Amino acid sequence: IARQKLWTAPIATTVEPVAGDGLVYVVEAESMTALRSGNGDVAWRVPFNAMLAVPPALSGEWLITAAASGEITARRARDGVVVWQQPLGTAPNVQPAIAGGRVFVTTADSFVHALNRDTGALLWKRPLGGPGNDILATADRVFLGSRDRYFYCLNAMTGGVEWRWATGANVIGRPVIDEQSVYFVS
């Protein structure tokens, strides 16, 4: 397979980009920019002065950012317009997950927060035994490890702990699932 560079953009960022629907989203020092994936042209650019705690999350029409201040912001991915903002008070420690009409965020104070994807309203808040790691969310379940050396399965609607499993060590990376099982590295 022949490889060739398609384009280069002079973007100064310290946060990894996210991509989807023909756009690449990058955060610069004072702006957020969406570049067209085919040619690198700017699709839109909006002012952005928050320091991000984690990389943005993208799902369909939603672009979610999590600032070090604890403020979660939802933007329309097509034009960067802010739809809602929700202060959590504590910095997120991993990239948010979006599923089933909800945004799931773990924070450094050992909580998992579920926000309504459309409005930003807090739906529930669940304490863990330690700060949570990368989240795998489905419409009905939230899977994540915690620094308390447990792997959790939470009910996505209520935040209730459906089960937890002692791991003996921290969980590394995002869990994955198939039709029957959930897999994680510890």
NORMO-V805956 format. One record per residue. N is the residue number from 1. PHI is phi in whole degrees, -180 to 180 (none if undefined). D_LAST is the distance of its C-alpha to the last C-alpha in Angstrom with 1 decimal. Layout:
N&PHI&D_LAST, N&PHI&D_LAST
This chain:
1&none&35.9, 2&-75&37.8, 3&-113&35.9, 4&-148&37.7, 5&-76&37.1, 6&-85&38.0, 7&-169&38.4, 8&-135&37.4, 9&-125&37.5, 10&-79&38.0, 11&-113&35.3, 12&-101&34.1, 13&-139&30.7, 14&-117&27.6, 15&-118&25.5, 16&-63&24.3, 17&-77&26.5, 18&-125&26.0, 19&-139&28.3, 20&176&29.8, 21&51&33.2, 22&80&34.8, 23&-127&33.9, 24&-118&31.6, 25&-103&31.0, 26&-131&30.9, 27&-110&31.3, 28&-105&33.9, 29&-58&35.3, 30&-131&37.6, 31&-154&37.0, 32&-115&34.7, 33&-130&35.8, 34&-111&35.5, 35&-105&36.4, 36&-72&37.6, 37&-66&35.2, 38&-75&38.3, 39&-139&40.2, 40&82&38.5, 41&-67&41.3, 42&-74&40.6, 43&-86&40.5, 44&-160&40.3, 45&-145&39.7, 46&-129&39.5, 47&-61&39.6, 48&-156&36.2, 49&-122&36.0, 50&-82&32.8, 51&-88&30.0, 52&-77&26.9, 53&-86&23.7, 54&-146&21.5, 55&-63&22.7, 56&-63&24.9, 57&-119&23.9, 58&-132&26.3, 59&-150&27.0, 60&58&30.5, 61&-87&33.1, 62&-110&30.8, 63&-119&29.6, 64&-112&27.7, 65&-118&27.4, 66&-128&25.8, 67&-82&27.7, 68&-60&26.7, 69&-72&29.4, 70&99&27.4, 71&-84&29.8, 72&-100&28.6, 73&-126&31.1, 74&-107&31.6, 75&-122&33.9, 76&-73&35.5, 77&-66&34.0, 78&-72&37.5, 79&-142&39.2, 80&80&37.0, 81&-71&38.9, 82&-71&37.2, 83&-97&37.1, 84&-158&35.6, 85&-136&33.9, 86&-139&32.0, 87&-79&31.3, 88&-101&28.3, 89&87&29.2, 90&-136&25.8, 91&-65&24.0, 92&-65&21.3, 93&-115&18.1, 94&-144&16.8, 95&-58&19.0, 96&-60&20.6, 97&-119&20.3, 98&-125&23.5, 99&-165&24.2, 100&57&26.9, 101&76&29.2, 102&-131&26.7, 103&-116&24.8, 104&-110&21.6, 105&-134&20.8, 106&-100&18.4, 107&-122&20.2, 108&-63&19.7, 109&-90&21.4, 110&75&18.5, 111&-116&20.3, 112&-111&19.8, 113&-112&23.2, 114&-115&24.7, 115&-114&27.8, 116&-66&30.5, 117&-61&30.2, 118&-85&34.0, 119&-121&35.0, 120&85&32.2, 121&-62&33.0, 122&-72&30.3, 123&-93&29.6, 124&-163&27.1, 125&-143&24.9, 126&-120&22.1, 127&-76&20.8, 128&-116&17.2, 129&-78&16.3, 130&-167&15.1, 131&-57&15.2, 132&-77&13.4, 133&-102&11.3, 134&-52&12.4, 135&-104&14.3, 136&-113&15.2, 137&-117&18.6, 138&-121&21.2, 139&-63&24.7, 140&-122&23.7, 141&-136&20.0, 142&-125&17.5, 143&-113&13.8, 144&-165&11.4, 145&-93&8.7, 146&-135&10.5, 147&-72&10.7, 148&-86&11.9, 149&70&8.5, 150&-125&9.5, 151&-111&9.2, 152&-111&12.8, 153&-122&15.5, 154&-107&18.6, 155&-75&22.0, 156&-66&23.0, 157&-82&26.6, 158&-116&26.4, 159&84&23.1, 160&-64&23.0, 161&-79&19.8, 162&-80&20.0, 163&-166&17.1, 164&-144&13.9, 165&-131&11.3, 166&-69&10.1, 167&-104&6.5, 168&85&7.6, 169&-159&5.6, 170&-66&5.5, 171&-81&4.3, 172&-109&5.7, 173&76&8.9, 174&-87&10.8, 175&-65&10.3, 176&-132&13.1, 177&-134&15.5, 178&-127&18.4, 179&-65&21.4, 180&-123&19.7, 181&-136&15.9, 182&-115&13.0, 183&-123&10.0, 184&-150&6.6, 185&-111&3.8, 186&-139&0.0
